[in-house]
């Protein structure tokens, strides 16, 4: 599958602002299943970007605008090729795999994806409630699939309930939220059972006749580490495995590690308009 993604962020400021310093994570990654064919950034007022790779392997671009401006427009255009095959439902969790899941070496190697973070924190009673409904994690793969389905059925997709800084323990009582809330909740429960899990951020292609949701802006899903296989993507918002329609930008412990836009400036308040278009170029 080959896609072109146009992502435009426009900041409108209440008054003129200046000395704007920004960090963006909007450049898709290349890996064994996804290839970045082309990418460019267009910034108004004009500015050059400086790129580096962060601790989690994500592309980070930094730019500085010294002059006064009333708005800032950031547009990225990416061309991506993806080749993935359905996988997780075909994996049999062997005794050897269970042994690795519970080994000290495995635990230490993926410690960053087993520890709680502010965004993924759930109270013990909230985790217990979910596990009681889902079942135990004797088979980590089946547990993850059942957990994904349960969270999908339990949370109503609603963009008006939570904010970008809402934590898992805050969103769960509402039983409503956006893809970020689905992902943080699922990650918290997986980690509580010793299953390494990370937050994935990117884009979702829904097509014309799809029931998938989450394409209005950047999308979020979960990746779990399966011994001998690698990171497997699961999308609790849509209760599907993350395959050819999921275009990955970056991964991290939670949203804070992959936040697409971070910056500081001198001036007053602001508002943000986001537009994302994902176009299928070739199957």
HELIX and SHEET records of a PDB file:
HELIX    1   1 UNK A   88  UNK A   90  5                                   3    
HELIX    2   2 UNK A   95  UNK A  101  1                                   7    
HELIX    3   3 UNK A  104  UNK A  109  1                                   6    
HELIX    4   4 UNK A  111  UNK A  113  5                                   3    
HELIX    5   5 UNK A  124  UNK A  134  1                                  11    
HELIX    6   6 UNK A  140  UNK A  154  1                                  15    
HELIX    7   7 UNK A  168  UNK A  172  1                                   5    
HELIX    8   8 UNK A  179  UNK A  192  1                                  14    
HELIX    9   9 UNK A  255  UNK A  258  1                                   4    
SHEET    1   A 5 UNK A  34  UNK A  44  0                                        
SHEET    2   A 5 UNK A  69  UNK A  82 -1                                        
SHEET    3   A 5 UNK A   2  UNK A  24 -1                                        
SHEET    4   A 5 UNK A  59  UNK A  65 -1                                        
SHEET    5   A 5 UNK A  50  UNK A  53 -1                                        
SHEET    1   B 4 UNK A  34  UNK A  44  0                                        
SHEET    2   B 4 UNK A  69  UNK A  82 -1                                        
SHEET    3   B 4 UNK A   2  UNK A  24 -1                                        
SHEET    4   B 4 UNK A 261  UNK A 266 -1                                        
SHEET    1   C 4 UNK A  34  UNK A  44  0                                        
SHEET    2   C 4 UNK A  69  UNK A  82 -1                                        
SHEET    3   C 4 UNK A   2  UNK A  24 -1                                        
SHEET    4   C 4 UNK A 270  UNK A 282 -1                                        
SHEET    1   D 2 UNK A 156  UNK A 157  0                                        
SHEET    2   D 2 UNK A 176  UNK A 177  1                                        
SHEET    1   E 5 UNK A 240  UNK A 241  0                                        
SHEET    2   E 5 UNK A 230  UNK A 235 -1                                        
SHEET    3   E 5 UNK A 219  UNK A 226 -1                                        
SHEET    4   E 5 UNK A 197  UNK A 204 -1                                        
SHEET    5   E 5 UNK A 246  UNK A 252 -1                                        
END                                                                             
